[in-house]
Amino acid sequence: MKKIFICLLVLFCMIFNSNNNVYAAKTQPLTEEQQKEVNAFAGYIEHLMDIKSYSWACATAYELTRRYPNEPVGYFLLGTARMDSGYYEPAIVAFNDCLKVDKKYFDAYIHRGLSNYQMGKYKEAEKDYNRALRLSNATKYDKALAYANRAMAKYHNGDYKGAIKDFNTIIKITPDLKTIDSVYYNRGLCRYHSGDIAGAEADYNKAKELNPKSKYIYYDKQDDKNKNSNKTKIS
């Protein structure tokens, strides 16, 4: 009975805690000892998320924000644990807190965008990816991630041309991306819906060439379930 009560208490904190901490933008570096403690907390929280112990991950991340209210990583990990456990609105609260401490925290924009995306708020997600892309500290691979996420938000908003443009940019700036096959596949999906069947087929074939093990499908099952002539599998 005691264990159940503890778990429920942690879950309550995870869902309803609004991080009413007093914090300000980071002004001075941590001491070596403090940095070690923050790193230890972060590593343990990431381990808890890896084993899907999200309640304890949230509780531990909250403790990190309490001890170090001016360190953005605690808020970010709290938001990530909430997001991964399906609590998107509380996750956004934590990502907001993270960005109040560090407005250049790239991953906070990306994950806040993902939370909005999961709730079907595609325009809000796009705004977060736009903010991430404006950061000067983002690497080309960071930007590729932001472009890919923004492209999928545009896709769900019916902006196929905009999504194709973002996928084009990814192919241009990071042709060596490990998951570049999925970029071609998703661009093909957008081309298909925009009426460019030949372009879609070329992209699907390119995805197959790059990753023969993936079972890509050359048509949208939901839209074309009655069109047997289009049921060509790319495996």
C-alpha positions in Angstrom: 0.0 0.0 0.0 2.9 2.3 0.8 4.5 1.7 -2.6 1.2 2.5 -4.4 0.9 5.8 -2.5 4.4 6.8 -3.4 3.9 6.1 -7.1 0.6 8.0 -7.1 2.3 11.0 -5.4 5.1 11.0 -8.0 2.6 10.8 -10.8 0.6 13.7 -9.3 3.8 15.8 -9.3 4.5 14.8 -12.9 1.2 15.9 -14.2 0.2 18.9 -12.1 3.5 20.5 -11.0 3.9 23.8 -12.8 7.5 24.5 -11.7 6.8 27.6 -9.7 10.6 28.2 -9.2 12.2 31.6 -9.0 14.8 31.6 -11.8 16.7 34.0 -14.0 18.9 33.7 -17.1 22.1 31.9 -16.3 24.7 34.5 -15.3 27.7 32.5 -14.0 29.1 29.1 -14.6 28.8 26.3 -12.0 31.6 25.1 -9.9 33.3 21.9 -10.9 31.5 20.1 -8.1 28.1 21.5 -9.0 28.6 20.6 -12.6 29.4 17.0 -11.6 26.2 16.9 -9.6 24.1 18.3 -12.5 25.7 15.8 -14.9 25.0 12.9 -12.5 21.3 14.0 -12.2 21.0 14.3 -15.9 22.6 10.9 -16.6 20.3 9.2 -14.0 17.2 10.9 -15.5 18.1 9.8 -19.0 18.6 6.2 -17.6 15.1 6.3 -16.0 13.6 7.4 -19.3 15.5 4.7 -21.2 13.8 2.1 -18.9 10.5 3.9 -19.3 10.3 4.9 -15.6 8.8 8.2 -16.4 7.3 9.0 -13.0 10.6 8.7 -11.3 12.3 10.5 -14.2 9.9 13.4 -13.7 10.4 13.4 -9.9 14.2 13.4 -10.2 14.1 16.1 -12.9 11.9 18.3 -10.7 14.4 17.8 -7.9 17.2 19.0 -10.3 15.2 22.1 -11.1 14.7 22.8 -7.4 18.4 22.5 -6.6 19.6 24.3 -9.7 16.8 26.7 -10.8 19.0 28.6 -13.2 20.2 25.5 -15.1 18.0 24.8 -18.2 18.8 21.1 -18.4 16.6 20.2 -15.5 13.5 21.8 -17.1 14.4 20.3 -20.4 14.6 16.7 -19.0 11.4 17.3 -17.0 9.6 18.3 -20.2 11.1 15.3 -22.1 10.0 12.8 -19.5 6.5 14.3 -19.5 6.3 14.3 -23.3 7.5 10.7 -23.6 4.8 9.7 -21.1 2.1 11.4 -23.1 1.6 14.5 -21.0 2.1 17.1 -23.7 0.7 20.2 -22.1 2.7 19.8 -18.9 5.7 19.1 -21.1 5.3 22.4 -22.8 5.2 24.2 -19.5 8.6 22.7 -18.6 10.0 23.6 -22.0 8.8 27.1 -21.6 10.6 27.2 -18.2 13.8 25.9 -19.9 13.6 28.7 -22.5 13.1 31.3 -19.9 16.5 30.3 -18.5 18.2 29.8 -21.8 16.4 31.2 -24.9 19.0 29.5 -27.2 18.3 26.0 -26.0 17.8 24.3 -29.4 16.4 21.0 -28.1 13.7 22.8 -26.1 12.3 24.4 -29.2 12.4 21.0 -31.0 10.7 19.1 -28.2 8.1 21.8 -27.6 7.4 21.6 -31.3 7.0 17.8 -31.0 4.6 18.2 -28.1 2.5 20.7 -30.1 2.7 18.3 -33.1 1.4 15.4 -31.0 -1.6 17.5 -29.9 -2.4 18.3 -33.6 -1.2 21.9 -33.2 0.8 21.9 -36.4 1.0 25.7 -36.8 2.4 26.1 -33.3 4.8 23.3 -34.0 6.0 25.1 -37.2 6.6 28.2 -35.1 8.9 26.3 -32.7 10.9 24.8 -35.6 11.2 28.3 -37.1 12.6 29.5 -33.9 15.1 26.6 -33.7 16.3 27.3 -37.3 17.0 30.9 -36.4 19.5 29.9 -33.7 23.1 30.7 -34.7 24.5 27.8 -32.5 22.6 25.1 -34.4 24.7 22.7 -36.5 23.7 21.6 -40.0 22.5 18.3 -38.5 20.4 20.2 -35.9 18.9 22.2 -38.7 18.2 19.0 -40.7 16.2 17.8 -37.7 14.3 21.0 -37.5 13.6 21.0 -41.3 12.4 17.4 -41.1 10.0 18.1 -38.2 8.8 21.3 -39.8 8.2 19.4 -43.1 6.0 16.9 -41.4 4.0 19.7 -39.7 3.5 21.3 -43.1 2.5 18.0 -44.5 -0.3 17.6 -41.9 -1.4 21.1 -42.7 -1.7 20.2 -46.4 1.3 22.4 -47.4 2.9 19.8 -49.6 5.0 22.3 -51.5 6.4 23.8 -48.3 7.2 20.3 -47.0 8.9 19.4 -50.3 11.0 22.5 -50.0 12.2 21.6 -46.5 13.0 18.1 -47.6 15.0 19.5 -50.5 17.0 21.6 -48.1 17.8 18.6 -45.9 19.1 16.7 -49.0 21.2 19.7 -49.9 22.8 20.4 -46.6 23.2 16.9 -45.1 23.4 14.4 -48.0 25.4 12.1 -45.6 22.5 11.9 -43.1 22.2 8.3 -41.8 18.4 8.5 -42.3 18.5 10.2 -45.6 16.4 7.4 -47.1 13.4 8.4 -45.0 13.8 12.0 -46.2 13.4 10.8 -49.8 10.5 8.6 -48.8 8.7 11.4 -47.1 9.4 13.8 -49.9 7.9 11.2 -52.2 4.8 11.1 -50.1 4.4 14.8 -50.3 5.0 14.7 -54.1 2.4 12.0 -54.4 -0.2 14.1 -52.6 0.6 17.1 -54.7 0.0 15.2 -57.9 3.6 14.6 -58.9 3.3 10.8 -59.3 6.6 10.5 -61.4 8.5 12.5 -58.8 7.0 10.4 -56.0 8.0 7.1 -57.7 11.5 8.4 -58.2 11.8 9.3 -54.5 10.4 6.0 -53.4 12.9 4.1 -55.6 15.7 6.3 -54.2 14.7 5.4 -50.7 14.7 1.7 -51.6 18.1 2.0 -53.2 19.5 3.7 -50.1 17.9 1.3 -47.6 16.8 -2.0 -49.2 15.8 -3.5 -45.9 13.0 -1.0 -45.3 9.6 -2.0 -46.6 8.5 1.3 -48.1 5.0 1.4 -49.7 4.5 3.4 -52.9 1.0 4.6 -52.2 -1.2 6.0 -49.4 -3.3 3.1 -48.2 -5.9 5.3 -46.6 -6.5 7.4 -49.7 -6.1 4.7 -52.3 -7.3 1.6 -50.6 -9.7 0.9 -53.5 -7.1 1.5 -56.3 -5.6 -1.9 -56.7 -3.4 -0.7 -59.6 -1.4 1.5 -57.2 -0.6 -1.3 -54.7 3.0 -1.6 -55.5 5.2 -2.3 -52.5 8.8 -1.1 -52.3 10.7 -3.4 -50.0 
